[in-house]
Amino acid sequence: MANGKDALMPTLQWMGREEDLEAAARAEYRLLLEEERFSYGDPGTGNLIVQGDNLEALEALLPFYAGKVKCIYIDPPYNTSGEFKRYDDNKEHTRWLSMMYLRLETLKQFLREDGALFIQLDDNEQAYIKVICDEIFGRNNFVAHILWHKKRGKDNASRYFSIMHDHIICYAKRAQSLYINRIVLDENTRSVYKNPDNDKRGVYRLQGLCTRKQCCFEFEYTMHDGKKFSRRLWLLSHDTMKRLEAENRLVVKGDILYRKLFLKESARSIPETMWIGLSNNADARDELKALFGNDTLCDTPKPEYLLKRIIEVSTAPGDYVLDSFLGSGTTAAVAHKMGRRYIGVEIGEQAKTLCAARLKRVIDGEQGGISQAVGWTGGGGFRFFTLGGDVVDNKQRLKRDIAFEHRAAPLYAAETKTPLNRRVCREHDAQ
C-alpha cells in the first residue's frame, strides 16, 4: 500500500489502522502533577519520572521537551504470548502494531535533529517495527540493526534453536546530523596491541596497507632501503606513507607492508553491531537482587552495561535520555550515573515501588551495575509526576482553573513547533 506522503514508500497496513490513528489524534492533553513524596534529592536536575499510560504521558510532556532529547531507548512488550506479571504482552498483533505506531510517531517529535532512537525487540515483531520506522522516520534515517547476546547459558529446552540474542533497531531523526561516539576498546581488543621491538611510543598493532577498494590510492612504492612494492591499491597516499616511514611507523613482513597503530592514538574505536560479552539478562536480575534482595520484581530487566553502551555512543553529559517503557528503571539509573538528564515513563505502581525506589538508591550512592566503572558515588535528584485531568472541559473549552503554563504549552507547541519556555510561564503566573 502507498503512503499519501510518498506514493513510492510502502507502508504496513493492518485491520483498524486508520481508526486507531484517528482516535489518537483526538486524545486529550492531560496535566502532569508532581507527587513530591516520591521525588528525591535535588529537584533542579531536570530528571523526571512519570507514572501513567505512556502515550498520554508523552502528549503531556511534548510541549515542554519537543526537539530536546538526544537519545530515546525503549524496550516495549515483545508480544510473545508469554505470561508476564505486570504487562499485557499477549496483545493481538494488530493492537500491538497500533500501540507502537502511535508511540513511535510521538517519540520522533521529542528527538533533537542529531538525536537517535533505539528499539529493543525479539524476533516476534522486529521485522514489523522496521517497516513502521521506515514509514515514520524514513528509510534514509535507518542507522543500524544491532544484535545483543542476551543469555548466560544455552536453552536446551528450545524446540528448534536456542535463541541467544535480542534485536536493537536504531534510527536517526536526521541521519546527516547524527554522530555515533567511539567507544573505549575492550580488554580482548587491547590485548592484541604488543610492542615486540620495544618502541618507546608504546604498544601497537599492525594494519595492512594494501587494499582492494577502488576508491583508494594506486601507485608503486619504494622504501628508503630500496625495497620495492609493485603497483597496487593502498589505503594511504604516497606522501602519507613517506611520512610514516620517516617516523619509523612502517613494518615490512615478506611482500606485505603494514603501519603501526599505537594504542594511545586509537584507544577508542567505532562500535560494531554485534554486542557479545556486554552483560546479559541474568546479570540484570542479579543487579535487581543486589538492590532489593529479590530478582523477581521485573520480568525482563535489562543490565546496566547494555544501557551504558547505548547512552555512551549516542549522547554527551547533560543530554536528555528518554525511556517511555521504563520497566525496572535501568535506563534512568544508568543515565543518572553517567551525568545525563532523563525522562522515564512507567504505567504501573512499579513506577513508585521499583523505578523511584531504585533511583533513590542511585542518588544515595549504590555501587552495583556500572557504578565503579564510571566512578559513581551518589548525588543528584529527580521529580516524580503522575497524570492529572484534562485541560479542556466536555465542551472542548479550556478550564479556567488550569495554570497558564498548562493552558499555553500545547497551543504554543502546535503553532511554533518548539517547547514553551517555562520561565515565561512562571513570570505570567506571578503577575
GIFEN-V440221 format. One record per run of one state. SS is the DSSP state (H for helix, E for strand, C for the rest). FROM is the first residue (numbers start at 1). TO is the last residue. If there is no record, write none. Layout:
BEGIN
SS & FROM & TO
SS & FROM & TO
END
This chain:
BEGIN
C & 1 & 1
E & 2 & 3
C & 4 & 5
E & 6 & 10
C & 11 & 16
H & 17 & 25
C & 26 & 29
E & 30 & 34
C & 35 & 39
E & 40 & 41
C & 42 & 47
E & 48 & 51
C & 52 & 53
H & 54 & 65
C & 66 & 68
E & 69 & 74
C & 75 & 92
H & 93 & 110
E & 111 & 121
C & 122 & 125
H & 126 & 137
C & 138 & 138
H & 139 & 141
E & 142 & 149
C & 150 & 164
E & 165 & 172
C & 173 & 174
H & 175 & 177
C & 178 & 182
E & 183 & 184
C & 185 & 186
H & 187 & 190
C & 191 & 193
E & 194 & 194
C & 195 & 203
E & 204 & 208
C & 209 & 209
E & 210 & 210
C & 211 & 216
E & 217 & 222
C & 223 & 227
E & 228 & 234
C & 235 & 237
H & 238 & 246
C & 247 & 249
E & 250 & 253
C & 254 & 255
E & 256 & 262
H & 263 & 265
C & 266 & 267
E & 268 & 269
C & 270 & 273
E & 274 & 275
C & 276 & 280
H & 281 & 292
C & 293 & 303
H & 304 & 314
C & 315 & 319
E & 320 & 323
C & 324 & 329
H & 330 & 337
C & 338 & 340
E & 341 & 346
C & 347 & 349
H & 350 & 363
C & 364 & 370
H & 371 & 374
C & 375 & 380
E & 381 & 390
C & 391 & 391
E & 392 & 392
C & 393 & 397
E & 398 & 398
C & 399 & 403
H & 404 & 416
C & 417 & 421
H & 422 & 430
C & 431 & 431
END
